[in-house]
């Protein structure tokens, strides 16, 4: 799909998510297939009137049966509840990253937030007990070539000892001091999948979600919509405390404190500026001013394109390189990005001879990157 059409589609989807779509809905199938791939189909449809929903092509509605998705969501919830129940009985604390945790805390109904696996953050000291419970009690089996993945049928558990993937990409450790203990330190107890569970405090969760979205170059709108809904929840909590005359430390000031402590100003600025402008998220202006990063000529162009709905290839790598503390660290970052660890090379190879498969993949990617570089030079001097 060409860049112009992709930008127009994102503009349209943001308009739908704001509840501002007034004209007839397009019958172009690309419009609906892209909306599905962005992960916000049901969220966007909920903002439409009944008459507008009748305009959605039958072919699309057959593939997006809301009852089937609700049943699938309940099935996932039941599976997660079983996992949490066994872990709670063994006194093994875990935190559910994204997925069901966001679905239950931010979405109504929860089935609107689709996800395909359970991302569980755990304390490294509980690793052995956790894996024994998953294998012996819950009958999940480790996946080939992916030691952190456990499967049972179509259920997948992705275990994380570090929430940012630092154990796989060591150079990412220089991007932020945010680590697993921060998640547990600021966690709040609540109910998840009808079981007692730990929730990530917004002070940590918002910077984390912004980092995760940037890690994927903001290539799915659902990750930005998560951030927009979390911003609405933070603002709502602040207003309720004011109305009840409750003096409670938290809200946006705590979030700003977290962003600065974890040195994630750049990912948060890109994400929060986007959701404020395009999704009407109630992000205070002083937050954006406080976290605005210093941008050179090239990055100002990148940010302008990002704000004009463009999904920019390799945006994550280019911005993460800028976040490295020194030139030496940047060189190491690019070396590890191009030629990663044995585990990642095996995953990239996708089977067979790891060395041959990885080299073939990298040659294709480098060729595309060279063509992309030529295109980027054009955009660099064309965009104001």
C-alpha angles and dihedrals in degrees: 000000000000121000096245093055092044091053091048091051092051090049089053094047092051089050090053092048090052089054092241101119106126106158131073116291118253119254092206106122092213087064092059098037090053091048088055093048090050088061096233102098098118093037090055094043091053089062092055126090120247090255091052093049088057088063093063109110114260091232090061095045091051090057094044102049104171093208091055091049091048090051090048090049092052090049091052090046091052091050092049091047090055091051093049092046092056093044092048090051089054092044092240108146118212134170122220108226115211113319116076093004092061092039093057098039101041110020132070110225097021091219089074089075106072122198134166106209145017114258106200124186114206140177111259092230089064094051098107096045092045094052092045090054092048092048104035103029104027098029097230115153128208114254122240113266091358107085093178094055123087122187138195112174106309094338114105128191116197110198120208125191086175119034097212100051094252091142088065100037109035094187089065088070088078093056097072141354089226108127140165095271089062090059093052094040093058098032122129125212117239143132123287125174086354091300133100110266144159120258124202113248114239088241086070102020099060095051089044094051090048091051091048092050091049091046086064093042090248088283095151122055093211090072091055091044089054088056092047092052092046089052089053090050092050091049091047092052090050092052093047091052090050092049091050093044090239114159101209125159108231137066120097095340091060090046091051089049089053094047091053095042091053093042092233097134094125099053090042093049093051093047100039095045089052097049092043093054102034105027100034092241111173096240110159115240093231090061092056092046092050094052100037105131126219106261128196126210095279096045093049087058091048092050092048090053091046090054090050090064096260119147100217117207115236091008091137094054093046094050095041088054089055090051093057112109098232145007090260091056091048091054090050090047093054092044092054092043093053097037108024132180124300092259094054093043089055091051092048091048090058097209139322119054105006095204095048095042094047094048092049091050093047093049090054091046093048090050091052090045091055091052089046091052091056089050091048092054088056093050093044094065098028100057119074 
